[in-house]
Amino acid sequence: MKIFLVGIGGIAMGNLAYMLKNQGHDVSGSDQNLYPPMSDKLVEWGLSPKSGYRKENVKGADLVIIGNAISRGNPEVEEVLNTGMEYMSMAQAIGTFFLKNKKPIVISGTHGKTTTTFLTHWILESIGLKPGLFVGGIRKDGFPGFALGEGDYFVIEGDEYDSAFFDKSSKFLHYRPYYLAMNALDFDHADIFADLNAIKTMFKRLLNLVPGRGKVFYWKGSKNLVEITRDYKHAPVESFELGDKNSIFKYEKGVLSEIRTKNKLKPNLIGSHNYRNVEVAVRICLEIAPQKRKEILEAVESFPGVKRRQENLFVSDKSLLVEDFAHHPVAIQETIKAHKEAYPGYKIISLFEPRSATSHRNVFQDDFAKCFKGSDVSIVTEVYQVDKVNKSLRLNVKKLVKDISKNTKKEALYAKEPKEIPTLLKKILPKFQKEKVIILAMSNGAFGGIYPELKSLIELRESV
């Protein structure tokens, strides 16, 4: 087929373009703002995208795939609609071209999707099953978030965000789950979901797609997941929790161990939330290859982890600089807790940029105020692109900072912009000169590009 992608410069769309080309299709596309690394990758892959949107770009295409960020008024979209051309969303295209006649393993939930998807793929790849992969991230060893695969299985991140301007249902409803993991279910994406019930509806629809021969795995620590699975009878359902009677693992005093053998594991991940990810990934893989238990557990320890998830940017005997994607109150709380457990005696300086569509709204005003427990100092920046949210709906960061200080009984500071953080840290770090320190930077974006400055500050601290 001759396939054209509108919005090809996004990471997920670019990866899809590459996969389609490798299936033998004639692939091209366009985007308004093309920039590295994807612009370079597209050229490297021989895709040569068109810069800017013009109605003549889509001429002659058998199918047009329209990205999630594209809306009505786009010249290419208008041409597609006016001429009656075939079109679909990215999620629909993945389901159509890569998941037919496969046994998709869909990893869903408000938290932990990316890590669990990569880990499940890593394990299955390690035991020789050659699964496909589609996930929004990059492994720490540089492996990208996609693989065509050759076997029966395809591991995919089940994103609950909507699919396109013409399809407001969640992406994961296109992914044909055979095995379904649900790691958590909390309110998120306040820009598209009115309330928690709206998200629950999407998860209920996803649950109803699992065939009788498949299986559902859900975290029993989530009351919302317990609720939506309670009366489900169409496929086998299995709950998971660390240390449960059916568990593979238990987690005590910062140590993950296999219950059956009492062997201690040392994965490149920390925190109970990540070890729950390990639990469900291993459960799925044992369901597929129970005879490979030893190899599956070995693969857990060799998993390199995911970039921007607990990624150590600087490590020494007395300092640690960590970048993490946490931007939801639950994720922030779990990330701080994980580092507190893994590095006892360290002082934690938490940096947070409210940047996501939900975190820059006041829907989590109270929750954010409570989630910094364990931090010795907290610095929160003003919301990213502050003018994009009406003041009545916007997170009140100055109030938040006061509430964090009240709840933690520790110092909390406001930064108008990320670039102010290094200046604040120059005043804070000397207070902890004789202490071991973790600087924990949490944002789902670039955090104003301050990481080189943060690294320089720690290096300076090391030299004193």
Salt bridges, closest charged atoms under 4 A:
GLU44 OE1 - LYS41 NZ 3.79
GLU78 OE2 - ARG72 NE 2.76
ASP141 OD2 - ARG139 NH2 2.88
GLU150 OE1 - LYS130 NZ 3.62
ASP159 OD2 - LYS171 NZ 3.36
GLU160 OE1 - LYS113 NZ 3.33
GLU160 OE2 - HIS189 NE2 3.10
ASP162 OD2 - LYS168 NZ 3.23
ASP167 OD2 - HIS174 NE2 2.68
ASP186 OD2 - HIS111 NE2 2.78
GLU227 OE1 - LYS200 NZ 2.93
GLU238 OE1 - LYS215 NZ 2.74
GLU238 OE2 - ARG283 NH1 2.78
ASP244 OD2 - LYS220 NZ 3.18
GLU252 OE1 - LYS250 NZ 3.89
GLU258 OE2 - ARG293 NH2 2.93
GLU279 OE2 - ARG283 NE 2.88
GLU287 OE1 - LYS215 NZ 3.10
GLU298 OE2 - LYS294 NZ 2.68
GLU311 OE2 - LYS307 NZ 2.95
GLU323 OE2 - ARG308 NE 2.74
GLU353 OE2 - ARG355 NH1 3.31
ASP376 OD1 - LYS347 NZ 3.91
ASP376 OD1 - LYS410 NZ 3.24
ASP403 OD2 - LYS399 NZ 2.78
GLU411 OE1 - LYS431 NZ 3.26
GLU417 OE1 - LYS419 NZ 3.56
